[in-house]
């Protein structure tokens, strides 16, 4: 699964991008999630607040030059492997874009054939699992966890329970949605149900109605996402 952040201030261009993405998804057996941000500030605020993870950044460089240059530099510093695709109606910034580490440079209005070819190329590249540590706040203090050690997380009212590979369970005090945002935007975790986030490395069986884990735990799969869950599971193992 690809997680894409789109930073585009022009409403018409936003709608065009969404139409292209939805058209691509209708004709391809893959899963792509995307979030729209109208300004560089909005994107940076979200990244800082939720520690969200995105594989691809589609950046409108019609934004004031200082804004997109600063944003691109910050994204590159945070993750040198970040893939940034610059969108613009002018060729004036080609050299500067590639100097900033652009993965690709696309002219507006986007042409469907070229955009779809770019998505094909991105999806064909190996997927890297998230390695950022997961910070859990419990009644005793803070716990720095490696995502690979987390089997699954279950929402429990205003708290959540985090089940680990060493057969222990930690109870987190923060809200489930906010606490698991980082994991839900990584390639090796999936949300099969509103109350669960699961590490796909621990899934033995993936069915329409449930997941069976190495711990013999059974996790329900919501009816509306069963197809996406199965596709994400297949893509995960295909790219290991």
Secondary structure, 3 states (H helix, E strand, C coil): CEEEEEECCCHHHHHHHHHHHHHHHHCCCCCEEEEEECCHHHHHHHHHHHCCCCCEEEEECCCCHHHHHHHHHHHHHHCCCCEEEEEECCCCCHHHHHHCCEEEEEECCCCHHHHHHHHHHHHHCCCCCCCCCEEEECCCCEEEECHHHEEEEEEECCEEEEEECCCCEEEECCCHHHHCHHHHCCCCEEEEECCEEEEHHHEEEECCCEEEECCCCEEECCHHHHHHHHHHHHHHHHCC
